[in-house]
């Protein structure tokens, strides 16, 4: 498969906005075998295990065919694939749901790891990108900070923080990071927590969707900072469960949460209650947070709070390339995202 077609496929199954999808160059897109690859790998019935909704498929295919038309140099020689034209006609003949209704629906979104091989690892999540959970959280979709942290964890340095480790995720949402850690990055155990039970219901579904339902490698629990963990997610016969690493993406929002977050990361987490028992929990070796810097004041306040509590905080090198150079886990670089490594000097 042409690399340009593979890139298009990756962006398409991640449901990038059609105006952000990378169309193959004109000298490629007018070539018959390239058009054949586009049809067979993207638009042919049965080619995708979790295809996008028809409305999205129609918008992308329209853009592709318009680009093919502009790329034609010689109408006698250059043609547009009959298969693609037929697919467009079928989509246009179907009744489409309104944009408002489409925004409320859940859709499968497949995230491909940013690796060059054609069979790069991927996770598929059922998301409702425009919905806000009833609890007021925004956990029914995957946000850019999680995708950014995913880029890091798939790097050589990042893998060392996951492989063979027991990982606790704060604000796990619907499971993008937790599932990748459990399925592809070699984590021994992952505990995915979130303050929203609704988000965790979606996470549970996504765990089964990605073949981890009976693996024993990933568990979930409702966790509101400052409170103990709800639901007995660990073996009741296990008297002590320790974790090596805490991860979190987009968990820094407003100043008042910082002390709760810091306190939880290094103190309260040692004495979480599971069922009726008080368990020795853990002193994590490190915390890695992907922080979207919406304003410097919020970010600096968190750094100050960590320093005042005598934690060591470092800004990690962020390996994520600019948007047009990304191979997977596609996300915008318009708002800076900083990777923070926090350790406890003990």
C-alpha positions in Angstrom: 0.0 0.0 0.0 1.2 3.5 -0.8 2.3 5.4 2.3 0.0 8.2 1.4 -3.0 5.9 1.2 -2.1 4.3 4.6 -1.9 7.8 6.1 -5.2 8.7 4.7 -6.7 5.5 6.1 -5.3 6.1 9.5 -6.8 9.7 9.6 -10.1 8.4 8.2 -10.7 5.8 10.9 -9.8 8.3 13.5 -12.6 10.5 12.1 -10.5 13.6 11.6 -12.5 16.5 10.2 -12.6 16.1 6.4 -10.9 19.4 5.9 -7.9 18.1 8.0 -7.6 14.8 6.2 -4.3 14.5 4.2 -5.2 14.0 0.5 -2.6 12.2 -1.6 -0.6 14.5 -3.9 -2.1 15.1 -7.4 0.5 13.0 -9.1 -0.6 10.1 -7.0 -4.3 10.5 -6.6 -5.0 10.4 -10.4 -3.1 7.1 -10.8 -5.5 4.1 -11.2 -3.7 1.8 -8.7 -3.7 4.4 -6.0 -7.5 5.0 -6.5 -7.9 1.2 -6.3 -6.0 1.1 -3.0 -8.2 3.9 -1.6 -11.4 2.1 -2.5 -10.2 -1.4 -1.3 -8.7 -0.3 2.0 -11.2 2.4 3.0 -14.5 2.5 1.1 -15.1 -1.1 0.0 -17.8 -2.9 2.1 -16.1 -5.0 4.8 -12.7 -3.4 4.4 -12.9 -1.9 7.9 -13.9 -3.7 11.0 -15.3 -0.5 12.5 -16.2 1.9 9.6 -17.2 5.5 10.2 -20.8 6.6 9.9 -22.2 7.3 6.5 -22.4 11.0 7.0 -18.6 11.2 7.6 -17.8 8.7 4.8 -19.8 10.9 2.3 -18.0 14.1 3.3 -14.5 12.5 3.0 -15.4 10.8 -0.3 -16.7 14.0 -1.8 -13.5 15.8 -1.0 -11.4 12.9 -2.4 -13.3 12.9 -5.7 -13.1 16.7 -6.0 -9.3 16.4 -5.6 -9.2 13.7 -8.2 -11.1 15.9 -10.6 -8.6 18.7 -10.1 -5.7 16.4 -10.5 -6.8 15.2 -14.0 -4.4 16.4 -16.6 -5.6 14.6 -19.7 -9.3 13.7 -19.7 -8.6 11.1 -22.3 -6.1 9.3 -20.1 -7.0 10.1 -16.5 -10.2 8.7 -15.0 -11.8 8.5 -11.7 -12.4 5.0 -10.3 -15.8 3.6 -11.2 -15.9 1.9 -7.7 -15.4 5.3 -5.9 -18.0 7.0 -8.1 -20.5 4.2 -7.5 -19.8 4.3 -3.7 -20.4 8.1 -3.8 -23.7 7.6 -5.6 -24.9 5.0 -3.1 -24.0 7.3 -0.2 -25.8 10.2 -1.7 -28.9 8.1 -2.3 -29.2 7.2 1.3 -31.1 9.4 3.8 -28.7 11.0 6.1 -29.3 11.9 9.7 -29.2 15.6 10.6 -25.9 17.1 11.8 -27.5 17.7 15.2 -28.6 14.1 15.6 -25.2 12.8 14.3 -23.5 14.9 17.0 -25.4 13.1 19.7 -24.6 9.6 18.5 -21.7 7.3 19.5 -19.3 6.3 16.8 -16.3 3.9 16.6 -13.0 5.8 16.5 -9.8 3.9 15.8 -6.5 5.3 16.9 -3.4 4.0 15.2 0.0 4.2 17.0 2.5 6.6 15.4 4.7 3.9 13.9 5.7 3.6 10.2 4.7 -0.1 9.7 1.5 -0.9 7.9 0.2 -3.1 10.7 0.8 -0.5 13.5 -1.1 -1.3 16.7 -4.4 0.4 17.1 -7.2 0.7 19.6 -10.9 1.3 18.8 -13.1 3.3 21.2 -16.8 4.0 21.1 -17.0 7.7 21.6 -19.6 10.5 21.7 -17.4 13.5 20.9 -20.0 16.1 21.3 -21.6 14.8 24.5 -20.9 15.8 28.0 -21.4 13.2 30.7 -24.3 13.7 33.0 -21.8 14.4 35.8 -20.6 17.4 33.9 -17.3 15.8 32.9 -16.0 15.6 29.4 -14.9 12.0 29.5 -16.9 10.5 26.5 -14.1 11.3 24.0 -10.3 11.2 23.7 -8.6 14.6 24.1 -5.4 15.9 22.6 -3.4 15.6 25.8 -4.0 11.9 26.0 -3.0 11.5 22.4 0.2 13.5 23.1 1.0 11.3 26.1 0.3 8.3 23.9 3.0 9.5 21.4 5.4 9.7 24.3 4.6 6.3 25.7 5.2 4.7 22.3 8.7 6.3 22.1 11.8 4.5 23.3 11.9 6.5 26.5 8.2 6.3 27.2 8.0 2.5 26.8 10.4 2.2 29.8 7.8 3.8 32.0 5.2 1.2 31.0 6.8 -2.1 30.3 6.7 -4.4 33.2 5.1 -1.8 35.4 1.9 -1.5 37.5 0.2 1.6 36.3 -2.6 3.8 37.9 -4.3 6.2 35.6 -6.1 9.3 36.9 -8.9 10.7 34.8 -8.9 7.7 32.5 -12.1 8.7 30.6 -13.0 6.1 28.1 -9.7 4.3 28.2 -7.3 5.4 25.4 -4.1 5.4 27.6 -5.1 2.5 29.9 -5.9 0.2 27.0 -2.7 1.0 25.1 -0.7 0.4 28.3 -2.3 -3.0 28.9 -2.5 -4.2 25.3 0.6 -2.9 23.6 3.1 -1.3 26.0 3.7 -4.3 28.3 2.3 -3.1 31.5 1.9 -5.8 34.1 -1.3 -4.3 35.5 -3.4 -1.2 34.8 -5.9 0.4 37.2 -8.0 3.0 35.2 -9.8 5.5 37.5 -12.1 8.4 36.8 -14.5 10.6 38.8 -17.3 9.8 36.4 -19.1 6.5 36.7 -20.6 7.1 33.3 -17.2 7.5 31.7 -16.1 4.3 33.3 -19.1 2.4 32.0 -17.9 3.4 28.5 -14.4 2.4 29.5 -15.5 -1.1 30.5 -17.2 -1.5 27.1 -14.0 -0.4 25.3 -11.9 -2.8 27.3 -14.1 -5.7 25.9 -14.1 -4.1 22.5 -10.3 -4.3 22.4 -10.1 -7.9 23.6 -9.0 -7.3 27.2 -12.2 -8.2 29.0 -10.9 -11.4 30.5 -7.2 -10.6 30.5 -6.9 -9.6 34.1 -4.5 -6.9 33.1 -6.8 -3.9 33.4 -9.3 -2.9 36.1 -11.4 0.2 36.7 -12.7 2.2 39.6 -14.5 5.4 40.3 -12.1 7.8 42.1 -12.8 11.3 43.1 -9.8 13.1 44.5 -9.9 13.4 48.2 -12.1 10.3 48.5 -11.4 6.6 48.6 -11.7 4.4 45.6 -15.2 3.1 44.9 -15.8 -0.5 43.8 -13.7 -3.5 44.7 -11.5 -3.8 41.7 -8.8 -5.9 43.2 -8.7 -9.5 44.3 -10.2 -9.6 47.8 -7.6 -12.1 48.9 -4.8 -9.7 47.8 -3.7 -7.9 51.0 -1.4 -5.4 49.3 -1.3 -4.0 45.8 1.5 -1.5 44.8 1.8 0.6 41.7 4.9 1.9 40.1 3.6 4.8 37.9 0.7 7.2 37.9 -0.3 8.7 34.6 -2.8 11.4 33.8 -3.8 13.5 30.8 -5.6 16.9 31.1 -6.0 16.6 34.8 -4.9 20.2 35.5 -7.8 22.6 35.2 -8.2 25.1 38.1 -6.0 26.0 41.0 -8.3 24.5 43.7 -7.8 21.0 42.5 -4.0 21.0 42.7 -3.5 20.3 46.3 -6.1 17.5 46.2 -4.3 16.1 43.2 -0.8 16.3 44.8 -2.1 15.0 48.1 -3.7 12.0 46.3 -0.7 11.2 44.2 1.7 10.8 47.0 -0.2 10.5 50.3 -3.9 9.5 50.2 -3.1 6.8 47.6 -1.2 4.8 50.3 -4.3 4.1 52.4 -7.1 3.7 49.9 -10.0 1.5 51.2 -11.0 -1.5 49.2 -14.3 -3.0 50.4 -14.1 -2.9 54.2 -10.3 -3.3 54.5 -7.6 -0.7 54.9 -4.9 -1.7 52.5 -1.3 -0.6 52.2 -1.4 0.9 48.7 1.7 2.4 47.2 4.5 5.0 47.0 4.7 5.4 43.3 8.1 5.9 41.8 6.9 8.6 39.5 4.0 10.5 38.1 3.7 11.5 34.4 1.2 14.1 33.4 0.4 15.5 30.0 -0.8 19.1 30.8 -2.5 21.2 28.2 -1.3 24.7 28.8 -4.5 26.7 28.3 -2.9 29.5 30.3 0.5 29.9 31.9 -0.9 31.0 35.2 -2.7 27.6 35.8 0.4 25.6 34.7 2.8 27.7 36.9 0.5 27.4 39.9 0.7 23.6 39.7 4.5 23.7 39.4 4.7 26.0 42.4 2.3 23.7 44.4 4.6 20.7 43.7 7.7 22.6 44.6 6.2 23.8 47.9 5.4 20.2 48.8 9.0 19.2 48.0 8.3 17.2 44.9 10.8 17.0 42.1 9.3 18.1 38.8 10.9 17.9 35.4 9.6 18.8 31.9 10.2 15.9 29.6 11.2 16.2 26.0 8.0 16.0 23.9 8.6 13.8 20.9 5.3 14.6 19.1 5.9 16.1 15.7 3.8 18.9 14.2 0.4 17.8 13.0 1.3 17.4 9.3 4.2 15.1 10.2 2.3 12.8 12.5 1.8 9.1 11.6 -0.9 8.3 14.1 -2.6 9.5 17.3 -3.4 12.6 15.3 -3.9 15.8 17.2 -3.4 19.5 17.0 -0.3 21.3 18.3 -2.0 24.7 18.3 -2.2 24.7 22.2 1.0 23.6 23.9 1.0 20.4 25.8 3.8 19.8 28.3 4.9 16.4 29.7 5.7 16.6 33.4 7.6 14.0 35.4 7.0 14.2 39.1 8.9 12.2 41.7 8.8 12.1 45.4 12.2 12.6 47.1 11.0 10.4 50.0 
